[in-house]
């Protein structure tokens, strides 16, 4: 595995250990920076199913909106 794959594996392990909103957003941004738009969208959608009401914070909606705007 190359460095991006190793970083991704570590980041997803961190997400499993600390499933907080900020962690999900970091993972989604990582996926977007690495041109994996579908994975980034999946992470944003996964937040709602896994965190439920705890995910309904202003920061989540702002970051998801920024992502969608970049997607056009």
N, CA, C and O atoms as a GROMACS GRO file, in nm:
protein
  288
    1UNK      N    1   0.084  -0.119   0.000
    1UNK     CA    2   0.000   0.000   0.000
    1UNK      C    3   0.087   0.124   0.000
    1UNK      O    4   0.195   0.127   0.060
    2UNK      N    5   0.038   0.225  -0.069
    2UNK     CA    6   0.107   0.353  -0.070
    2UNK      C    7   0.067   0.437   0.049
    2UNK      O    8  -0.016   0.397   0.131
    3UNK      N    9   0.125   0.555   0.057
    3UNK     CA   10   0.096   0.642   0.170
    3UNK      C   11  -0.050   0.687   0.178
    3UNK      O   12  -0.106   0.687   0.287
    4UNK      N   13  -0.114   0.724   0.065
    4UNK     CA   14  -0.256   0.762   0.076
    4UNK      C   15  -0.343   0.648   0.129
    4UNK      O   16  -0.436   0.672   0.207
    5UNK      N   17  -0.314   0.526   0.088
    5UNK     CA   18  -0.392   0.411   0.136
    5UNK      C   19  -0.369   0.387   0.284
    5UNK      O   20  -0.462   0.354   0.358
    6UNK      N   21  -0.244   0.403   0.328
    6UNK     CA   22  -0.214   0.388   0.471
    6UNK      C   23  -0.284   0.495   0.553
    6UNK      O   24  -0.340   0.467   0.658
    7UNK      N   25  -0.278   0.618   0.504
    7UNK     CA   26  -0.344   0.728   0.574
    7UNK      C   27  -0.495   0.703   0.581
    7UNK      O   28  -0.557   0.728   0.684
    8UNK      N   29  -0.552   0.654   0.473
    8UNK     CA   30  -0.695   0.625   0.471
    8UNK      C   31  -0.730   0.516   0.572
    8UNK      O   32  -0.830   0.528   0.643
    9UNK      N   33  -0.649   0.412   0.578
    9UNK     CA   34  -0.675   0.303   0.673
    9UNK      C   35  -0.669   0.354   0.817
    9UNK      O   36  -0.754   0.319   0.898
   10UNK      N   37  -0.571   0.436   0.847
   10UNK     CA   38  -0.558   0.492   0.982
   10UNK      C   39  -0.675   0.582   1.014
   10UNK      O   40  -0.730   0.578   1.124
   11UNK      N   41  -0.714   0.665   0.918
   11UNK     CA   42  -0.825   0.758   0.939
   11UNK      C   43  -0.956   0.684   0.964
   11UNK      O   44  -1.034   0.724   1.050
   12UNK      N   45  -0.981   0.577   0.891
   12UNK     CA   46  -1.103   0.499   0.911
   12UNK      C   47  -1.099   0.424   1.045
   12UNK      O   48  -1.203   0.406   1.108
   13UNK      N   49  -0.981   0.381   1.088
   13UNK     CA   50  -0.970   0.319   1.221
   13UNK      C   51  -1.000   0.422   1.330
   13UNK      O   52  -1.066   0.391   1.429
   14UNK      N   53  -0.951   0.543   1.310
   14UNK     CA   54  -0.979   0.651   1.403
   14UNK      C   55  -1.129   0.680   1.408
   14UNK      O   56  -1.185   0.704   1.514
   15UNK      N   57  -1.193   0.678   1.291
   15UNK     CA   58  -1.337   0.702   1.284
   15UNK      C   59  -1.414   0.596   1.361
   15UNK      O   60  -1.510   0.627   1.431
   16UNK      N   61  -1.372   0.472   1.349
   16UNK     CA   62  -1.439   0.364   1.422
   16UNK      C   63  -1.419   0.378   1.574
   16UNK      O   64  -1.509   0.346   1.652
   17UNK      N   65  -1.302   0.425   1.614
   17UNK     CA   66  -1.273   0.439   1.757
   17UNK      C   67  -1.340   0.562   1.818
   17UNK      O   68  -1.383   0.558   1.933
   18UNK      N   69  -1.350   0.670   1.741
   18UNK     CA   70  -1.407   0.796   1.789
   18UNK      C   71  -1.512   0.848   1.691
   18UNK      O   72  -1.484   0.940   1.613
   19UNK      N   73  -1.630   0.789   1.693
   19UNK     CA   74  -1.734   0.830   1.597
   19UNK      C   75  -1.803   0.960   1.639
   19UNK      O   76  -1.917   0.960   1.686
   20UNK      N   77  -1.732   1.070   1.620
   20UNK     CA   78  -1.785   1.202   1.650
   20UNK      C   79  -1.803   1.279   1.519
   20UNK      O   80  -1.742   1.245   1.418
   21UNK      N   81  -1.885   1.381   1.522
   21UNK     CA   82  -1.914   1.459   1.402
   21UNK      C   83  -1.787   1.514   1.338
   21UNK      O   84  -1.771   1.507   1.217
   22UNK      N   85  -1.698   1.569   1.419
   22UNK     CA   86  -1.574   1.626   1.364
   22UNK      C   87  -1.490   1.521   1.292
   22UNK      O   88  -1.426   1.550   1.192
   23UNK      N   89  -1.490   1.400   1.344
   23UNK     CA   90  -1.414   1.293   1.281
   23UNK      C   91  -1.472   1.257   1.144
   23UNK      O   92  -1.398   1.239   1.048
   24UNK      N   93  -1.603   1.248   1.136
   24UNK     CA   94  -1.668   1.219   1.008
   24UNK      C   95  -1.636   1.327   0.906
   24UNK      O   96  -1.608   1.297   0.789
   25UNK      N   97  -1.639   1.452   0.948
   25UNK     CA   98  -1.610   1.562   0.857
   25UNK      C   99  -1.466   1.555   0.808
   25UNK      O  100  -1.439   1.580   0.690
   26UNK      N  101  -1.373   1.522   0.896
   26UNK     CA  102  -1.233   1.509   0.856
   26UNK      C  103  -1.216   1.398   0.752
   26UNK      O  104  -1.143   1.414   0.654
   27UNK      N  105  -1.282   1.286   0.774
   27UNK     CA  106  -1.273   1.174   0.679
   27UNK      C  107  -1.333   1.214   0.545
   27UNK      O  108  -1.276   1.182   0.440
   28UNK      N  109  -1.447   1.281   0.546
   28UNK     CA  110  -1.510   1.324   0.421
   28UNK      C  111  -1.420   1.422   0.345
   28UNK      O  112  -1.407   1.412   0.223
   29UNK      N  113  -1.358   1.515   0.416
   29UNK     CA  114  -1.266   1.609   0.351
   29UNK      C  115  -1.145   1.536   0.294
   29UNK      O  116  -1.098   1.570   0.185
   30UNK      N  117  -1.094   1.437   0.365
   30UNK     CA  118  -0.982   1.357   0.316
   30UNK      C  119  -1.019   1.288   0.185
   30UNK      O  120  -0.943   1.290   0.088
   31UNK      N  121  -1.137   1.226   0.184
   31UNK     CA  122  -1.181   1.155   0.064
   31UNK      C  123  -1.197   1.253  -0.054
   31UNK      O  124  -1.160   1.221  -0.167
   32UNK      N  125  -1.251   1.370  -0.027
   32UNK     CA  126  -1.269   1.469  -0.133
   32UNK      C  127  -1.134   1.516  -0.187
   32UNK      O  128  -1.117   1.527  -0.309
   33UNK      N  129  -1.039   1.544  -0.098
   33UNK     CA  130  -0.906   1.588  -0.142
   33UNK      C  131  -0.837   1.482  -0.227
   33UNK      O  132  -0.756   1.514  -0.314
   34UNK      N  133  -0.870   1.356  -0.202
   34UNK     CA  134  -0.810   1.247  -0.279
   34UNK      C  135  -0.897   1.204  -0.397
   34UNK      O  136  -0.883   1.094  -0.450
   35UNK      N  137  -0.987   1.294  -0.437
   35UNK     CA  138  -1.071   1.279  -0.556
   35UNK      C  139  -1.163   1.157  -0.551
   35UNK      O  140  -1.194   1.097  -0.654
   36UNK      N  141  -1.205   1.123  -0.431
   36UNK     CA  142  -1.301   1.014  -0.415
   36UNK      C  143  -1.432   1.075  -0.368
   36UNK      O  144  -1.469   1.066  -0.250
   37UNK      N  145  -1.502   1.137  -0.461
   37UNK     CA  146  -1.622   1.214  -0.429
   37UNK      C  147  -1.736   1.127  -0.379
   37UNK      O  148  -1.810   1.168  -0.289
   38UNK      N  149  -1.751   1.009  -0.435
   38UNK     CA  150  -1.858   0.919  -0.391
   38UNK      C  151  -1.837   0.876  -0.246
   38UNK      O  152  -1.933   0.868  -0.168
   39UNK      N  153  -1.713   0.847  -0.209
   39UNK     CA  154  -1.684   0.808  -0.071
   39UNK      C  155  -1.709   0.924   0.025
   39UNK      O  156  -1.758   0.904   0.136
   40UNK      N  157  -1.675   1.045  -0.019
   40UNK     CA  158  -1.698   1.163   0.064
   40UNK      C  159  -1.848   1.183   0.086
   40UNK      O  160  -1.891   1.210   0.198
   41UNK      N  161  -1.926   1.170  -0.018
   41UNK     CA  162  -2.072   1.184  -0.005
   41UNK      C  163  -2.127   1.075   0.086
   41UNK      O  164  -2.215   1.100   0.168
   42UNK      N  165  -2.076   0.954   0.072
   42UNK     CA  166  -2.121   0.842   0.156
   42UNK      C  167  -2.093   0.871   0.304
   42UNK      O  168  -2.175   0.840   0.390
   43UNK      N  169  -1.978   0.931   0.333
   43UNK     CA  170  -1.944   0.965   0.471
   43UNK      C  171  -2.042   1.070   0.524
   43UNK      O  172  -2.090   1.057   0.637
   44UNK      N  173  -2.071   1.172   0.445
   44UNK     CA  174  -2.166   1.275   0.489
   44UNK      C  175  -2.304   1.213   0.515
   44UNK      O  176  -2.372   1.252   0.610
   45UNK      N  177  -2.345   1.119   0.433
   45UNK     CA  178  -2.474   1.054   0.452
   45UNK      C  179  -2.471   0.957   0.570
   45UNK      O  180  -2.571   0.941   0.641
   46UNK      N  181  -2.358   0.895   0.591
   46UNK     CA  182  -2.342   0.799   0.699
   46UNK      C  183  -2.352   0.866   0.836
   46UNK      O  184  -2.394   0.803   0.934
   47UNK      N  185  -2.314   0.992   0.844
   47UNK     CA  186  -2.320   1.067   0.969
   47UNK      C  187  -2.462   1.063   1.026
   47UNK      O  188  -2.481   1.037   1.144
   48UNK      N  189  -2.560   1.089   0.941
   48UNK     CA  190  -2.700   1.094   0.986
   48UNK      C  191  -2.746   0.959   1.038
   48UNK      O  192  -2.812   0.951   1.141
   49UNK      N  193  -2.712   0.852   0.967
   49UNK     CA  194  -2.758   0.720   1.011
   49UNK      C  195  -2.688   0.673   1.136
   49UNK      O  196  -2.749   0.605   1.219
   50UNK      N  197  -2.562   0.707   1.154
   50UNK     CA  198  -2.487   0.657   1.269
   50UNK      C  199  -2.495   0.747   1.392
   50UNK      O  200  -2.495   0.698   1.505
   51UNK      N  201  -2.502   0.879   1.372
   51UNK     CA  202  -2.507   0.969   1.486
   51UNK      C  203  -2.648   1.019   1.515
   51UNK      O  204  -2.676   1.065   1.626
   52UNK      N  205  -2.736   1.011   1.418
   52UNK     CA  206  -2.874   1.053   1.438
   52UNK      C  207  -2.885   1.200   1.473
   52UNK      O  208  -2.829   1.285   1.403
   53UNK      N  209  -2.957   1.230   1.579
   53UNK     CA  210  -2.984   1.368   1.619
   53UNK      C  211  -2.855   1.442   1.656
   53UNK      O  212  -2.848   1.564   1.638
   54UNK      N  213  -2.756   1.372   1.705
   54UNK     CA  214  -2.629   1.436   1.743
   54UNK      C  215  -2.559   1.500   1.622
   54UNK      O  216  -2.477   1.590   1.638
   55UNK      N  217  -2.591   1.453   1.503
   55UNK     CA  218  -2.527   1.507   1.382
   55UNK      C  219  -2.592   1.636   1.335
   55UNK      O  220  -2.535   1.706   1.251
   56UNK      N  221  -2.707   1.667   1.384
   56UNK     CA  222  -2.781   1.784   1.337
   56UNK      C  223  -2.727   1.911   1.401
   56UNK      O  224  -2.792   1.976   1.483
   57UNK      N  225  -2.607   1.945   1.360
   57UNK     CA  226  -2.541   2.065   1.409
   57UNK      C  227  -2.508   2.155   1.290
   57UNK      O  228  -2.497   2.108   1.177
   58UNK      N  229  -2.493   2.281   1.318
   58UNK     CA  230  -2.466   2.379   1.214
   58UNK      C  231  -2.342   2.343   1.132
   58UNK      O  232  -2.341   2.357   1.010
   59UNK      N  233  -2.237   2.298   1.199
   59UNK     CA  234  -2.111   2.264   1.132
   59UNK      C  235  -2.131   2.156   1.026
   59UNK      O  236  -2.072   2.163   0.918
   60UNK      N  237  -2.214   2.058   1.057
   60UNK     CA  238  -2.239   1.950   0.961
   60UNK      C  239  -2.303   2.005   0.833
   60UNK      O  240  -2.259   1.974   0.722
   61UNK      N  241  -2.406   2.086   0.850
   61UNK     CA  242  -2.477   2.139   0.734
   61UNK      C  243  -2.390   2.232   0.652
   61UNK      O  244  -2.399   2.233   0.529
   62UNK      N  245  -2.307   2.310   0.717
   62UNK     CA  246  -2.216   2.400   0.645
   62UNK      C  247  -2.116   2.322   0.562
   62UNK      O  248  -2.096   2.351   0.444
   63UNK      N  249  -2.054   2.221   0.623
   63UNK     CA  250  -1.954   2.142   0.551
   63UNK      C  251  -2.016   2.060   0.438
   63UNK      O  252  -1.958   2.048   0.330
   64UNK      N  253  -2.134   2.005   0.461
   64UNK     CA  254  -2.201   1.928   0.356
   64UNK      C  255  -2.241   2.020   0.241
   64UNK      O  256  -2.229   1.983   0.125
   65UNK      N  257  -2.288   2.140   0.273
   65UNK     CA  258  -2.324   2.236   0.169
   65UNK      C  259  -2.202   2.279   0.089
   65UNK      O  260  -2.209   2.290  -0.034
   66UNK      N  261  -2.090   2.303   0.155
   66UNK     CA  262  -1.966   2.339   0.083
   66UNK      C  263  -1.926   2.227  -0.013
   66UNK      O  264  -1.886   2.253  -0.126
   67UNK      N  265  -1.937   2.103   0.034
   67UNK     CA  266  -1.904   1.988  -0.050
   67UNK      C  267  -1.994   1.985  -0.172
   67UNK      O  268  -1.947   1.969  -0.285
   68UNK      N  269  -2.124   2.000  -0.151
   68UNK     CA  270  -2.218   1.994  -0.264
   68UNK      C  271  -2.198   2.109  -0.360
   68UNK      O  272  -2.212   2.091  -0.481
   69UNK      N  273  -2.164   2.226  -0.310
   69UNK     CA  274  -2.138   2.340  -0.398
   69UNK      C  275  -2.016   2.313  -0.486
   69UNK      O  276  -2.016   2.347  -0.604
   70UNK      N  277  -1.915   2.252  -0.430
   70UNK     CA  278  -1.796   2.218  -0.509
   70UNK      C  279  -1.828   2.113  -0.614
   70UNK      O  280  -1.759   2.105  -0.716
   71UNK      N  281  -1.932   2.031  -0.590
   71UNK     CA  282  -1.972   1.928  -0.686
   71UNK      C  283  -2.054   1.986  -0.801
   71UNK      O  284  -2.062   1.926  -0.909
   72UNK      N  285  -2.114   2.102  -0.779
   72UNK     CA  286  -2.202   2.170  -0.875
   72UNK      C  287  -2.323   2.087  -0.899
   72UNK      O  288  -2.410   2.127  -0.977
   0.00000   0.00000   0.00000
